[in-house]
Amino acid sequence: MKVQDYCKAMKAEVSAWKEKLEAMKKTADGYGTEQKEKVLPLIGQLEQEVVAAQMRVDQLENECPSDWSPMKNELDELFGTVGSKINHQFQEVSSREAMW
């Protein structure tokens, strides 16, 4: 896989995460104060992780090193962790919305 193709795929992943985070924020806006206080810090933490992932993809794309496998491995691990967290929280927020 070429580095440009990898970066393009990872940017698409980051965009999907951002959309989920926006949906979670909109859902949380409808919560009462107590529920918001529990959910918003988690969303904030996830947003920071998404920004970090975006920065790493941008760095890889801009630097385009000849041996980019170490950075790819780091990004794959980061994307696996962040993606899992976002999906879990998205499901949790969505299920809370159904309860309220």
N, C-alpha and C positions, 0 to 999 in steps of 0.2 A: 504494500500500500504506500502511495506517495504521501508525503507530509501534508501537501495541500488538500488532498482528499480526506485525510484524517481530520485536519482542522475544520474542514467544511462540515463533516459529520458531527464533530464535537460542538461546533457553534449551533447546529440545529438542536442538539440535546440541551444546551444551555437555554436556548430560546423556549423550548418546551417546559423547562423547569421554571422559567420566569413566568410563563403563562399560568402554571399551577399555583405559584406563589401569589399571583394577582387574584386568582380565584379564591384562594384561602383567605386573603385579606378581605375581599368582598363578603365572603361568608362570615368572617369574624366581625365585620362591621354590624351585622345584625344581632350579635350576641349581647347579652347583658354585661354589665361591668365585670362581674366575677369571672365569667367565662372568657372575656377578652383578656383579662389579666393573666390567665393561664396560657392562652394560645399565642398572643402577640410576641412574647419573648422567643418562643420557638420559631415563629416565622422570621423574626429578626436574625436569629442565629443561622437559619437556612439561607437567608438572603446574603449574609456575609460569606458563606461557603460557596454560593453560586458566583459571587463577585470574584472570589479567589480562583475558582475554576475558569471563569472568563479571562482573567488576567493571565493564567498559565497558558491557555489556548492562544491568546494574542501574542504572548512571548514566543511560543513555539512557531507561530506563523511568521512573525517578524524576523526572528533570528535564523530560522530554517537551518539548523545545524546538519552537518553531513551524517553524524551518528545521533539520531534523535530517539533511539530505543529507550534510553534511561528516562527521558522526559515522557515518552509514550507510556511506559510502565507506571510512572507516577500519576499521570493523568487518568489512566485506566482505573487505577485504585481509587483515586479521588472521585471520579465519576461514579464508580460503583457505590461508594459510601454515600455520597450526596444524593444520588438518584434513589437509593433505598430509603434514606431519611425523608426525602420529599414525598415519595409515594406513600410511605407510612403515615406521615402527618396529613397529607391530602385526604387519605381515606378516613383518618380519625376526625378531621374537621368536617368532612362531608357527613359522616355518621352522626356527629353531634348536631349538625344542622337538622337532620331528620328527626332527632329526638326533641328538638326545641320547636 
